[in-house]
Amino acid sequence: MRNSIVSVVGRPNVGKSTLFNKLIRKKEAITEDTPGVTRDRLYREAEWLGRYFMLVDTGGYVPDDDDIISKHIKLQAELAIDTSDLILFVVDGKSGIMQEDRDIAEILRKSGRPVIVVVNKIDTHNTPTDVYEFYELGFEHLMVVSAEQAFGLGDLLDEILTFLPESGKDEESTDISVAIVGKPNVGKSSLINRLLDEDRMIVTDIAGTTRDAIDSYIMRDGVEYLFIDTAGLRRKRAITDAIERYSVIRTLSAVDRSDICLLLIDATEGVTEQDTKIAGYAHEQGKAIIIIVNKWDLIDKQTNTMKKYEENVRNKLGFISYAPVHFMSVKTGKRVDDIFALINMVNDNYNLRISTGVLNEIISEAVFRTPPPTDKGQRLKIFYSTQASVRPPKILLFVNKPELMHFSYMRYLENNIRQKFGFVGTPLNFELRSRSE
């Protein structure tokens, strides 16, 4: 059963993101004393007393602001309201009721969703009488907290649970977690919107619009996919403020908690230095990888065929030669739906386990055809092999002297395994263990 959705809504700078971080017990949402820092909806799972729900952080909501980013924030907040089972309407207990609070309250009342007014920034057990003016907003349930000091949060969580149906965490979840990574303006958010068939991500021509890592769930053919949209990684010298630096951390964190990374490349620019670094990090973390060449509709097919373009991509990303290359256009929608079949295939490989007998047979045949090289009169001997784990597949090789294994021979053994089982899209990790004869 899908977790209930609880959205955090309010005008800018009332402490929504701070409250969000405290409730999920992680520093996930970007918190800066700058209006508009949180732009998209940020989804994370929260737990209290063995009960789980999805918490959604939204951008500061200013109903009448005509600024383009503010308009998008308004749209995202309204989408969050429409899809929520409960709204946490955060207000500033120190500044009192503002006109923006009244405007938001009117929208929330019209939504028909249950609402808890969370009066934030009250860090005393003696509740000031001024707090009660917030009942003027027209909601029955009001809680007093200090998100910064973690005061009153236990009572707030208890109150949240009274609005939600009983549900537990599904330990047998079949979710496939997919991080969509790449440099800014390559089409990551547009791809999510196309897959979702809705405008969940803010999409503008302003580089760096997506700053947090955003979670979106898609159910297709009985499989639930978690897509994580990420801020585009810039070159370090282009990261000019603290918010951008946080975004880089969020992107790397998104890779860490994913199973598969979709590396989006702009077909009009080719593989860049940033693409190489992102792919390198995903590879080092043992993630399955799919290379997506977006904006293929803008390429002259007479001078640049898919085969020629793929050769260029593989020359620059040789260290992830196992990653399939997929060409598409998010703008036209061509070959976008093929992504699901590709993800399923790569996920199967990521979870593939070879029996010990078959693996030893493959290794023995490879050694028979090409024995390990000698070093100072000593030859490497491989006694035994077994697959220790999946996600990614990890192969243990028991040898006489691990220091005798040369990386080129390790690559040779890997290629033999891939010839039999493919493992398309996933790295193969090898670990050498010493064993006496």
N, C-alpha and C positions, 0 to 999 in steps of 0.2 A: 504494500500500500504506500502511495506517495505521501511524503511528509506534509503536514499543514504548512501554510505559508504565512509568515508574520512580517509585515513591512514597517519600516521605520520612516516616518514622514515628518516634515517640518520645514520651517523657513531656514535660510542659511545661518550658520554659526550658533545653533542652539545646542550642539553637542551630539548630533545623531551618530556620527561615525565613532566618537568615543564610546557612546553607549553600545553601539554595535560590537566594537572590539571587546568590551567587557563581557557582553552576554555570550559571545562565542569563545571567550577566554583565549583569544589570539589577537595579535596586532595585525589585522588584515586590511581594514579600510584606512585610506590615507587621511590623517588628521593634521590639518594646518589651520592657522588662524587667517585663512584667506577664503572669502566667499566663493562658492562654486567649485571647490576642490573635488568633491565627490560628484561625478557627472552621471555615470551610468548606474544601473541597478547592480549591486554587489550581493551575490548569493552565498551564504555559508550555512552549514548545518549547525544547529545549537542543541544542547542536551541539558536537561534538568530533571533530576530524580528518575533517571532511566527513561524519560520521555524525550522524543526527538522532534524537532520542527525546523523548517527552513526559514532563516532570518534574512531579510532583504534590506540593504542600506540604499537609500536614494539620495539624489542630489538635493541641495537646498531649493525649496519650492517657492518661487515668487510668481503668483498667478498672472500679474499684469505686466511683467517685464518683457520688453520687445527685443532685447538682445538675442541674437541667434542661438547662443549656447543656452541662455536661460529658457528660451522657448523649448529647446530639446530636453532640458532638465524637467520642465513642466510636463512634457509628453511622457517621459520615463516615469515620473512620479504617478501620473494618472494610470499608466499601464500597470504599475505595481499595485495601486489601489484596486484596480479591476480584477486582478488575479489573486488577491489576498483573502485569507480567512480571518485575519485580525490586523488592525492598524494600531501601531504605537505612535501617537501624535505627540511629538516632543516639542516642548515649549521652554523658554528661558525663565526660570523662577526669579532671577535677579532683575531682569528688565521689565517684567510684567507683560500684560497682553499688548501686542502690537497689531496694527491693522492687517498685516500679512497673516497673523494667526487667525483672525476672524474670517478672512477670505478662505483660508485653507479649511477651517472648521465647516464653513458652508458647503464646500465641495465634498468633504467627508460625510456630512449628514445626508447629502443627496445620493452618495454611493450606496447607502444602506448597509455598509460593512460595520461590524462591531469595532469600537474604538476605545482604547485606553489612553487618556491624557497623561503623559509622563512629564511632570514638572521637574526639570533638571536644574543642576547647579545649586541645590539646597543641601549643604553639608552639615546640618545640625539636627539633633534629635528633637529639638523644640521647633516644631513646624511654625514658621511665620504665618500670621493671620492673612497676610497679603496673598498667600498661595491660593486661598479659597476663591479669589476673584476668577480663577481659571474655570470655575463651574459656569461662568457666563458663556463659555464656548458651547454649552448645550450638551455635554456628555456626562453620563452618570458616573463612570469609572475614572478615578483620578489617583495617581500614585506619585509620591514625592521621592526623588532620588538625587544622588550626586554621582554621575557616571565617572567623573574623574577620580573621586575618592572611593568608588565602589560601594557607596552607602545606599541602602534600600533596594539593592538589586535582587537579593533573595526573595523579598516580598513581591517585587515586580514579576519575577519568574513564576512564583506561585500563582499570581493572578493570571498570567498568560496561560498557564495550563488549564485554568477553569474554563477557558474559551475553546480549547482544542479537544478533539476526540482522542480517546486512548489509542496510542500507536507506539510501536517499538521500532528499533532499527533492524532492518532486514539484513541479517548477516550473510544470506545467500544471494545478495544482489548481483545481477548480471550486468551491471552498468559497464560500459566501455568508456573510459575517461580519455578525452582527446583535447590536447592543448593546441590551439591555432597560433603559431608564432611566425614572426617575420618583422622586417623593418617597417617603419611607419608608412601609411598610405599604400600598402600593397593589396588591400582588400579584405583584411581579416574580418572586420565587423560586417562588411557587406555580405561575406560568405555566410556568416551566422544568420543574418537576416534572411538570406535566400533559403537556407536550410530550415529555418523556423517558419518561414512564410509570414513573418511579422517584423516590425521595426523595433526589435528589442534593443539593439545597439545604436548609439548615437553615431551617425555617419555624416561627416562634413568634409570639406576640402582642407580643413585646418589640421596640419600634422600634429599628432600627439593627442587627438581628441579622447581616445581611450587610454586612461591612466591606470586604472585598477585591472585586475584579472576578473572577468565576469563569467559566471556559470550559467549555462542554459541546458535544460533537459529536453531530449527529443525521443519519443517512443516511435519505433518503426519496425514493422514486421515482428512484433513481440520482443524486440531488443531495446533497452533504454540506453541512450547515449548521453554522456555528459560532455558538452563542448565548453571549453574554457577559452574565451577570447582574451587576448593579452595586449598590453600596451606595446607599441612597436619599439624595439631597441634601437637607440641612436648611438652614434659614435660618442665616446666619452667626452670629447671636447665640445660636443653639441649639447651635453646635459648641463644646463645653466642654472637650475634651481633645485631645491631639495625635493620638490614634488616629482620631478623627472627622475631623480636618483631613486626615490622610492619605487617608481614605476619599473625600473630595471630589476629591482629586487623582486617585485611582484611577478614579473615575467619569468624569472628563473624559478621562483617558487611554483608557478603554474606548471612548468616543465617537471618539477620534482614530483608533483602529485598526479601527474597524468600517466597513462599507459602508452599512449601513442601521440606523437607530435606531427602535426601537419605543418611543414615548413613552406610557407607561401613565398614565391619568388615572382617579382614583377617581370613579365616577359619582355617588356620594352627596355629594361635595364640589365637583365641577366643576373648572375650570381654576384653579390657584393661582399665586401669584407664583413659587414654585419651578419649576412646570411651564413657565412662560414663560421663565425663565432657562435651563433645560435645553434647551428647544427653540431658543432664541436661539443657544446655543453650538453645537449640532449644525448649525444653519443656517449660521452663520458658517464652520464647518469644511467646508461643502459636502457634508454627508451627506444621503443619501436619508432621508426621515422618513415613518413611518406613525403616526397617532394612534390609540391603542387605549383605548376607554372600557370599563374593567373594572367589575365588580359591577353590571352592568345589570339583573340579577335583583332588585336591591333598590329599583329605581325604580318609582314608580307610573306605569304607561303611560297612564293616562287623563289625567293632568295634564302629562305630560312625554313627548312623542313623540320618536322618533329625529330627525326632521326639525327639530323645535324645539330639541332639545338640540344638534344639530350646528351650527345657526345660532349658538347661544351660544358654542360652542367656537371657531368661525371668527371671531367678533367679537373674541375675546380673543387668538387666535393668527393674526391676519390676515397676518402676515409669512411664514407658511408655508401660504399658501392652496393650494399645490400638493399638500399632504399629504392622503391619503385618511383618512377617519374610520371606524373599525371598532368596532362594539359587540359585547360578549361578556361571558361570565361564566366565570371560571376555576373557580369553586366548582362550578357545574353542568356545566361543559364545553361549554355551548352556544356555537356559532360559533368555538370555539377552533381546530379543525382548519382552518378557512378561512384562518387566518393564513398557511399555507404558500403557497397560491395567490396571496395578496396580496403576499407577499414576492417571489415569483417574478416577478410582473408589475412591481413597482417595480424589481426588479433589472434586468429587461430594459430599462426606461426609463433607468435609471442608466447602462447601457452602450450606449444607442442613439446611433447616428451618422447624421446627415443628410448626404447628398451635397452637395457645394459648389454644384452647379447648382440643385438643388431649394431650398436655403437662400437663394440669391440671388434666386430667383424669388419666394419668400415675402416677402423684405425689399422687393423692388421693388414688388410689389403693395401692400404696406402703405404705402410711401412715396407711391405714386400716389394712394391713397385719402385719405391724410392726410399732407401734406408736413410736414417738420420746421418748427417755429416759427422765426421770425427773432429775432435779438438785436442791437440797435443797427445794424440794416440788414444784418446778415450772416445767411446761412442755412446751417444744417448740411447738408453733402452726404455721403451714404453711397456710396462708390465700389464697395465689394466686401465680401463676408462669407464666412467659412469656419468650420467647426467644428474647433477645434484638438485637442480631447481629449474623453474620456469620464470618468465616475466622479469628479466630476459632469461633465455636458456643458458645454464651454466654447466660447463663440462669439466669434470675432474680428471686429470691425467696423473697416474701414479708412475713415477720414473725413478731411475737410479740416481741421477744428479740433475736437479732442475736447472742449474747454471749452464748446462750443455745445450739447452733448448735455444735455438736461434729463432728470431721473430719470423724469418722467411719460411722456416720449416713449420712453425705454428700456423702461418697463413696457408701453407700447403695442406695441412691437416683440415683446417677450416673449410677450404675450398672443396675437399673431398666429401665432407659432411654435407655441405650445401648442394653438391651435385646430386646427392641421394634424396635430401629432404627439403631443399630450397631455403627455408627460413627467410623468405622474402620479407623485407621491411624490419627485420629484427637483428640486433647484434648478437653475436655468440661470444660469451665470456668463457675464458679458459683459466683454470687454476692448476698449477703444478704442485704435486706433493711428492716428497721423497720417500722411497721405500727400498729397503735393502734387498739384495738378490736372495 
